[in-house]
Amino acid sequence: MNQTLQQTVTFTHTSRRQQNKAGVLAKINTWLQRNRSRRELAELPAYLLKDIGLHESDRYREISKPFWQR
């Protein structure tokens, strides 16, 4: 009985640790994706910006944000 309880506690602790690790990795992936997207937006020529309906001010506002900000 005691061994089963100990296995359950160990499994729950490991699962939470894995969930936390997965959450951190997902957040880092999101930050990297934002950083990449903003870098690509900064490199777009003006005619392509116009084509997607953005102004220079829109581009500047977006690329000025830090990677952790939406």
C-alpha positions in Angstrom: 0.0 0.0 0.0 2.8 2.5 1.0 4.7 1.6 -2.2 1.7 2.4 -4.4 1.2 5.7 -2.7 4.8 6.6 -3.2 4.7 5.7 -6.9 1.6 7.9 -7.3 3.3 10.9 -5.6 6.4 10.4 -7.7 4.4 10.1 -10.9 2.4 13.3 -10.1 5.5 15.3 -9.2 7.2 14.1 -12.5 4.1 15.0 -14.5 4.0 18.5 -13.1 7.6 19.0 -13.8 7.2 17.8 -17.4 4.2 20.2 -17.8 6.2 23.1 -16.4 9.1 22.3 -18.8 6.7 22.0 -21.7 5.1 25.3 -20.8 8.5 27.0 -20.6 9.5 25.6 -24.0 6.3 26.7 -25.6 6.8 30.2 -24.3 10.3 30.4 -25.6 9.1 29.1 -29.0 6.5 31.8 -29.1 9.1 34.5 -28.3 11.4 33.2 -31.0 8.6 33.2 -33.5 7.6 36.8 -32.6 11.2 37.9 -32.9 11.6 36.2 -36.4 8.3 37.6 -37.6 9.2 41.2 -36.5 12.6 40.9 -38.1 11.0 39.8 -41.4 8.5 42.6 -41.2 11.3 45.1 -40.7 12.9 43.8 -44.0 9.8 44.1 -46.2 10.0 46.6 -49.0 7.4 49.5 -48.9 5.4 48.1 -51.9 4.8 44.8 -50.1 3.8 46.6 -46.9 1.2 48.5 -49.0 0.1 45.2 -50.5 -0.7 43.7 -47.1 -2.4 46.9 -46.0 0.2 48.2 -43.5 1.7 51.7 -43.2 5.2 52.5 -42.2 3.9 53.6 -38.8 2.3 50.2 -38.3 5.5 48.5 -39.1 7.5 50.8 -36.8 5.0 50.2 -33.9 5.2 46.4 -34.4 9.0 46.1 -34.8 9.6 48.4 -31.8 7.9 45.9 -29.4 10.1 43.6 -27.3 9.9 39.9 -28.2 7.9 39.1 -25.0 5.1 41.6 -25.9 2.2 40.7 -28.1 
